[in-house]
Amino acid sequence: MSFMQKQLLDPNNVELGVLNPLNTGQGIRNHELSAALCSAINDWQIDKWTSKDRRLKASIVVGNEDGLSAAAEIRERAGDKNFVQVLLLSRNVEPLGQRRYWPIYQAAEEAGLPVGVHAFGFGGNPITPSGWPSYYIEEMVGHSQCQQSALASLVLEGVFERFPKLKMVMIEAGFGWTPSLAWRLDKVWHRLRSEVPHVKRPPSEYIREQVWWTTQPMEDPERREDLFDVIKWIGWDRLLFATDYPHWDYDDPSRVLPAGVSDANREAFYLGNARKLYGIAA
């Protein structure tokens, strides 16, 4: 804790940080073991982190392949001010829109907690349609593909229609692909909407209303205006700054935004949007 305070929180004047623990037992096939490990991780977050620094908040880690036990963990932690969101991973046994995960969304919506979908995870399947890649760089680039599949599943399976107050946060997979995915979903939906009558509105509307995005890794196009065009489509009010600390490729908050961002958008980007989303007063 003291090392992170000295290296990250204090030098950067951090006022709010949300913990996203990885390699915690999520996705383990022994569901009882997974639930026990996740519950222990949640206790550990309080004991070692949030109770030591008021600037930190935790994510409820759940054994997501068992929707009922995951929902029970959410309801047990609901109301605990140490926690501000539920944490899932993008790679699972099935796409995240499948019914097995719906108890998680129901419990999160009831608790008023956003659901964060973080890159990584292991569902037992190769991370590409054709098998396993050869290099780590392929996996890194593939995070955005996994997130796109997860988001398409959430929309087309009707999760957002069934849970209209649910808020989703896409974590550590970029966001530059969002407009093109939404455009493609809308175009195909208009032609095949009879197949998904439960999706009552164009997919882009659900995405704009119920999805937020973290910035790490943020795309870095040659022309600054291209990045601003993407953000304009998404909305400055939908972006949450993320460091990915302590990973080797984390983003330094002093360098992540290019020149030309207004003071209002800069404040919302670094802090205001997160406060509003997570219901944390200044």
C-alpha positions as CSV (number, residue, x, y, z in Angstrom):
1,M,0.0,0.0,0.0
2,S,2.6,2.6,1.0
3,F,4.6,1.9,-2.2
4,M,1.5,2.6,-4.4
5,Q,0.7,5.7,-2.4
6,K,4.2,7.1,-3.0
7,Q,4.5,5.9,-6.6
8,L,1.0,6.6,-7.9
9,L,-1.6,8.1,-5.7
10,D,0.3,11.0,-4.1
11,P,2.4,12.3,-7.0
12,N,-0.7,12.4,-9.3
13,N,-3.1,13.9,-6.7
14,V,-5.4,10.9,-7.2
15,E,-8.8,11.4,-5.5
16,L,-10.5,8.2,-6.5
17,G,-9.1,4.8,-7.6
18,V,-11.1,1.7,-8.3
19,L,-9.4,-1.7,-7.8
20,N,-9.8,-4.4,-10.4
21,P,-8.1,-7.6,-9.0
22,L,-7.1,-10.2,-11.6
23,N,-6.2,-13.9,-11.3
24,T,-8.6,-14.3,-8.4
25,G,-10.4,-17.6,-9.0
26,Q,-13.0,-16.3,-11.4
27,G,-13.9,-18.9,-14.0
28,I,-12.6,-21.9,-12.0
29,R,-14.7,-24.9,-12.9
30,N,-15.1,-25.9,-9.2
31,H,-17.8,-23.4,-8.5
32,E,-17.6,-23.8,-4.7
33,L,-13.9,-23.1,-4.8
34,S,-14.3,-20.2,-7.1
35,A,-17.0,-18.6,-4.9
36,A,-14.8,-19.1,-1.8
37,L,-11.7,-17.6,-3.4
38,C,-13.7,-14.6,-4.8
39,S,-15.2,-13.9,-1.4
40,A,-11.8,-14.0,0.2
41,I,-10.4,-11.6,-2.4
42,N,-13.3,-9.2,-1.6
43,D,-12.4,-9.4,2.1
44,W,-8.7,-8.9,1.3
45,Q,-9.5,-5.7,-0.7
46,I,-11.1,-4.2,2.4
47,D,-8.5,-5.4,4.8
48,K,-5.4,-4.4,2.8
49,W,-6.5,-1.6,0.6
50,T,-9.8,0.3,1.0
51,S,-9.5,0.4,4.8
52,K,-6.0,1.8,4.5
53,D,-6.7,4.7,2.1
54,R,-10.1,6.4,1.7
55,R,-9.3,7.2,-2.0
56,L,-9.6,3.6,-3.0
57,K,-12.7,1.7,-3.8
58,A,-13.1,-2.0,-4.6
59,S,-14.8,-4.2,-7.2
60,I,-16.9,-7.1,-6.1
61,V,-15.2,-10.2,-7.6
62,V,-17.6,-13.0,-8.3
63,G,-17.4,-16.6,-9.5
64,N,-19.1,-15.7,-12.7
65,E,-19.7,-19.2,-14.2
66,D,-22.1,-19.9,-11.4
67,G,-24.6,-17.1,-11.8
68,L,-26.6,-17.9,-8.6
69,S,-23.6,-17.9,-6.2
70,A,-22.3,-14.7,-8.0
71,A,-25.6,-13.0,-7.4
72,A,-25.5,-14.0,-3.8
73,E,-22.0,-12.5,-3.3
74,I,-23.3,-9.2,-4.9
75,R,-26.3,-9.1,-2.6
76,E,-24.1,-9.8,0.4
77,R,-21.8,-6.9,-0.5
78,A,-24.5,-4.5,-1.7
79,G,-24.6,-1.4,0.5
80,D,-21.0,-1.7,1.6
81,K,-19.4,1.6,0.6
82,N,-16.1,-0.1,0.0
83,F,-17.5,-1.5,-3.2
84,V,-18.6,0.5,-6.3
85,Q,-18.9,-2.1,-9.1
86,V,-19.1,-5.8,-9.9
87,L,-16.1,-7.3,-11.8
88,L,-16.4,-9.8,-14.7
89,L,-13.9,-10.8,-17.4
90,S,-14.3,-10.8,-21.1
91,R,-13.4,-14.4,-21.8
92,N,-15.8,-16.9,-20.4
93,V,-17.3,-20.3,-21.0
94,E,-20.0,-18.6,-23.1
95,P,-20.5,-15.0,-24.4
96,L,-21.6,-12.7,-21.6
97,G,-25.2,-12.2,-23.0
98,Q,-26.1,-15.9,-22.3
99,R,-28.8,-16.6,-19.7
100,R,-26.4,-18.3,-17.3
101,Y,-25.0,-14.8,-16.5
102,W,-28.3,-13.0,-16.1
103,P,-28.6,-13.5,-12.3
104,I,-25.4,-11.4,-12.1
105,Y,-27.0,-8.6,-14.0
106,Q,-30.2,-8.7,-12.1
107,A,-28.4,-8.5,-8.7
108,A,-26.2,-5.7,-10.0
109,E,-29.1,-3.7,-11.2
110,E,-31.0,-4.2,-8.0
111,A,-27.9,-3.0,-6.0
112,G,-27.4,-0.1,-8.3
113,L,-23.8,-1.3,-9.1
114,P,-22.2,-1.0,-12.5
115,V,-20.7,-4.2,-14.0
116,G,-17.1,-3.8,-15.2
117,V,-16.0,-6.2,-17.9
118,H,-12.2,-6.4,-17.8
119,A,-10.0,-7.9,-20.5
120,F,-8.6,-11.4,-19.9
121,G,-10.2,-14.5,-18.4
122,F,-10.1,-18.1,-19.6
123,G,-13.2,-20.0,-20.6
124,G,-11.5,-23.1,-21.9
125,N,-11.7,-22.0,-25.5
126,P,-9.0,-20.5,-27.9
127,I,-9.0,-16.8,-28.0
128,T,-9.4,-16.7,-31.8
129,P,-11.9,-18.5,-34.0
130,S,-9.1,-20.6,-35.5
131,G,-7.1,-21.6,-32.4
132,W,-4.3,-20.3,-30.2
133,P,-2.0,-17.4,-31.3
134,S,1.8,-17.7,-31.3
135,Y,2.7,-14.5,-29.6
136,Y,1.7,-12.4,-26.6
137,I,1.3,-9.4,-28.9
138,E,-1.6,-11.2,-30.6
139,E,-3.3,-11.7,-27.3
140,M,-2.9,-8.0,-26.4
141,V,-4.4,-6.9,-29.7
142,G,-7.1,-9.5,-29.3
143,H,-8.5,-7.9,-26.2
144,S,-10.6,-5.5,-28.2
145,Q,-12.0,-8.4,-30.3
146,C,-13.1,-10.3,-27.1
147,Q,-14.7,-7.1,-25.8
148,Q,-16.6,-6.6,-29.1
149,S,-17.9,-10.1,-29.0
150,A,-19.0,-9.7,-25.3
151,L,-20.7,-6.4,-26.1
152,A,-22.5,-7.7,-29.2
153,S,-23.7,-10.7,-27.1
154,L,-25.0,-8.4,-24.3
155,V,-27.0,-6.3,-26.8
156,L,-28.3,-9.1,-29.1
157,E,-29.3,-11.5,-26.3
158,G,-31.4,-8.7,-24.9
159,V,-29.5,-8.0,-21.6
160,F,-29.9,-4.2,-21.9
161,E,-33.6,-4.5,-22.8
162,R,-34.2,-6.9,-19.9
163,F,-32.2,-4.7,-17.5
164,P,-32.7,-1.1,-18.6
165,K,-31.0,0.3,-15.5
166,L,-27.9,-1.8,-15.8
167,K,-24.6,0.0,-16.4
168,M,-21.7,-1.7,-18.0
169,V,-18.0,-0.5,-18.1
170,M,-15.7,-1.9,-20.7
171,I,-12.2,-2.1,-19.1
172,E,-8.8,-2.3,-20.7
173,A,-9.7,-3.1,-24.3
174,G,-9.6,0.4,-25.9
175,F,-12.6,2.2,-27.2
176,G,-11.7,3.3,-30.8
177,W,-13.6,0.3,-32.2
178,T,-16.9,1.4,-30.6
179,P,-18.4,3.5,-33.4
180,S,-17.7,1.0,-36.2
181,L,-19.1,-1.9,-34.1
182,A,-22.2,0.1,-33.3
183,W,-22.7,1.0,-37.0
184,R,-22.3,-2.6,-38.1
185,L,-24.7,-3.8,-35.5
186,D,-27.3,-1.2,-36.5
187,K,-27.0,-2.0,-40.2
188,V,-27.4,-5.8,-39.6
189,W,-30.1,-5.3,-37.0
190,H,-32.3,-3.4,-39.5
191,R,-32.1,-6.3,-41.9
192,L,-32.4,-9.2,-39.4
193,R,-34.4,-7.7,-36.6
194,S,-37.1,-10.4,-37.0
195,E,-34.5,-12.8,-35.6
196,V,-34.1,-10.8,-32.4
197,P,-37.6,-9.3,-31.6
198,H,-36.5,-8.8,-28.0
199,V,-34.0,-6.1,-29.3
200,K,-36.5,-3.4,-29.7
201,R,-34.2,-0.5,-30.6
202,P,-31.1,0.0,-32.7
203,P,-28.1,-1.6,-30.9
204,S,-26.3,1.7,-30.9
205,E,-28.9,3.3,-28.6
206,Y,-28.4,0.6,-25.9
207,I,-24.6,1.1,-26.2
208,R,-24.8,4.9,-25.9
209,E,-27.1,4.8,-22.9
210,Q,-25.8,1.9,-20.9
211,V,-22.1,1.5,-21.6
212,W,-19.1,3.4,-20.3
213,W,-15.4,3.0,-21.3
214,T,-12.1,3.1,-19.7
215,T,-9.2,4.6,-21.5
216,Q,-6.3,2.2,-21.0
217,P,-5.1,1.3,-23.6
218,M,-6.2,4.5,-25.4
219,E,-5.8,4.5,-29.2
220,D,-3.1,6.9,-30.5
221,P,-3.9,7.9,-34.1
222,E,-1.5,10.0,-36.1
223,R,-4.0,12.8,-36.3
224,R,-5.3,14.1,-33.0
225,E,-8.6,15.0,-34.7
226,D,-9.3,11.4,-35.4
227,L,-9.2,10.5,-31.7
228,F,-11.4,13.5,-30.9
229,D,-14.0,12.3,-33.5
230,V,-14.2,8.9,-31.9
231,I,-14.6,10.5,-28.4
232,K,-17.3,12.8,-29.8
233,W,-19.3,9.8,-30.9
234,I,-18.9,8.0,-27.6
235,G,-19.3,11.2,-25.5
236,W,-16.8,12.8,-23.2
237,D,-19.2,11.9,-20.3
238,R,-18.7,8.2,-21.0
239,L,-14.9,7.9,-20.7
240,L,-13.2,7.0,-17.4
241,F,-9.5,7.5,-17.1
242,A,-7.7,4.2,-16.2
243,T,-4.0,3.7,-15.4
244,D,-3.7,-0.1,-15.6
245,Y,-1.2,0.3,-12.8
246,P,1.0,-1.5,-11.9
247,H,1.3,-3.2,-15.3
248,W,4.4,-2.4,-17.4
249,D,2.3,-0.6,-20.0
250,Y,0.3,1.6,-17.6
251,D,-0.8,5.1,-18.6
252,D,0.8,8.1,-16.9
253,P,-2.1,10.5,-16.2
254,S,0.1,13.5,-16.9
255,R,0.7,12.3,-20.5
256,V,-2.4,10.5,-21.6
257,L,-4.5,13.4,-23.0
258,P,-3.4,15.3,-26.1
259,A,-3.5,19.1,-26.2
260,G,-6.8,20.7,-27.1
261,V,-9.1,19.2,-24.5
262,S,-11.3,21.7,-22.7
263,D,-11.0,22.1,-18.9
264,A,-14.6,20.8,-18.4
265,N,-13.9,17.7,-20.5
266,R,-10.5,17.2,-18.8
267,E,-12.1,17.3,-15.3
268,A,-14.9,14.9,-16.4
269,F,-12.4,12.5,-18.0
270,Y,-10.1,12.2,-15.0
271,L,-12.6,12.3,-12.1
272,G,-16.1,13.7,-12.7
273,N,-17.4,10.9,-14.8
274,A,-16.3,8.3,-12.4
275,R,-17.8,10.1,-9.4
276,K,-21.1,10.3,-11.2
277,L,-21.1,6.7,-12.4
278,Y,-20.2,5.3,-9.1
279,G,-22.3,7.7,-7.0
280,I,-19.4,9.1,-5.1
281,A,-19.8,12.7,-3.8
282,A,-16.9,15.1,-4.1
